[in-house]
Amino acid sequence: MVWNEATRAEAPTMQRVDGREYFPLDTVNWDLLEKSDRTSVCSWKAVATYYDIVVGASRLPTAAWTYETPQPAAEHITGHIGFWRGVEVVG
């Protein structure tokens, strides 16, 4: 997972949901993420908590999210984080 030439996450396996890759939380470079005040609700996943990606002076708002307590249908993304907004999955 790369944005602004910096690697955000590297994982041998991921979960794919709604066309997005979810990485295990322990594979993420947390030094490049700052928790956002934003949340959203998905009817079948639950409440999402968002993070901004920060690399030097560049910030990509709400570009990562987690479902801390997902609904039963989304239990497989417990302990995972998704990315979007120009963040590239390479592999």
C-alpha positions as CSV (number, residue, x, y, z in Angstrom):
1,M,0.0,0.0,0.0
2,V,1.7,3.2,-1.2
3,W,0.8,6.9,-1.2
4,N,3.1,9.8,-1.9
5,E,6.0,7.4,-2.4
6,A,5.7,6.1,1.2
7,T,4.7,2.6,2.1
8,R,1.7,2.5,4.4
9,A,1.3,-1.3,4.8
10,E,2.8,-4.5,3.7
11,A,1.0,-7.8,4.2
12,P,1.2,-11.4,2.8
13,T,-2.6,-11.7,3.0
14,M,-5.5,-9.2,2.9
15,Q,-9.3,-9.3,3.1
16,R,-11.2,-8.0,0.1
17,V,-14.6,-6.3,0.8
18,D,-16.6,-4.2,-1.6
19,G,-13.7,-3.9,-4.0
20,R,-11.3,-2.6,-1.3
21,E,-8.3,-4.4,0.3
22,Y,-8.2,-4.5,4.1
23,F,-4.8,-5.0,5.7
24,P,-4.2,-6.6,9.1
25,L,-3.6,-3.7,11.7
26,D,-0.2,-5.0,12.7
27,T,1.1,-4.6,9.1
28,V,0.4,-0.9,9.0
29,N,2.9,1.9,9.4
30,W,1.0,3.8,12.2
31,D,3.6,6.6,12.2
32,L,2.1,7.8,9.0
33,L,-1.6,7.8,10.2
34,E,-3.4,10.3,12.4
35,K,-6.9,9.6,13.7
36,S,-9.6,11.7,12.2
37,D,-12.8,13.0,13.9
38,R,-14.8,11.5,11.0
39,T,-17.0,8.4,11.3
40,S,-19.5,6.8,9.0
41,V,-22.0,4.0,9.2
42,C,-22.3,1.1,6.8
43,S,-25.6,-0.8,7.1
44,W,-23.9,-4.2,7.1
45,K,-20.4,-3.5,8.4
46,A,-21.0,-1.0,11.3
47,V,-19.4,2.3,12.3
48,A,-16.1,3.2,10.6
49,T,-13.4,5.2,12.3
50,Y,-11.2,7.2,9.9
51,Y,-7.5,8.1,9.7
52,D,-5.6,10.8,7.7
53,I,-2.4,9.7,6.0
54,V,0.4,12.1,6.7
55,V,3.8,12.1,4.9
56,G,6.0,15.1,5.6
57,A,3.9,18.2,4.8
58,S,1.4,16.2,2.7
59,R,-1.9,15.1,4.2
60,L,-4.6,12.8,2.6
61,P,-7.7,13.2,4.8
62,T,-9.8,10.2,5.8
63,A,-7.9,7.9,3.5
64,A,-8.0,4.9,5.8
65,W,-10.6,3.4,8.0
66,T,-11.4,0.5,10.4
67,Y,-14.5,-1.1,11.7
68,E,-13.5,-1.6,15.4
69,T,-16.6,-3.8,16.1
70,P,-18.1,-4.9,12.8
71,Q,-21.4,-6.6,12.4
72,P,-21.4,-10.4,12.2
73,A,-21.5,-10.3,8.3
74,A,-18.2,-8.4,8.3
75,E,-16.4,-10.2,11.2
76,H,-13.6,-11.2,8.8
77,I,-12.4,-7.6,8.7
78,T,-12.0,-7.4,12.5
79,G,-8.5,-6.2,13.1
80,H,-8.1,-4.8,9.6
81,I,-7.8,-1.4,7.9
82,G,-8.9,-0.2,4.5
83,F,-7.5,2.5,2.3
84,W,-8.8,4.6,-0.6
85,R,-8.5,8.1,-2.2
86,G,-5.5,7.5,-4.4
87,V,-3.7,5.0,-2.1
88,E,-2.3,2.3,-4.4
89,V,-2.3,-1.4,-3.7
90,V,0.7,-2.9,-5.3
91,G,1.9,-6.5,-5.2
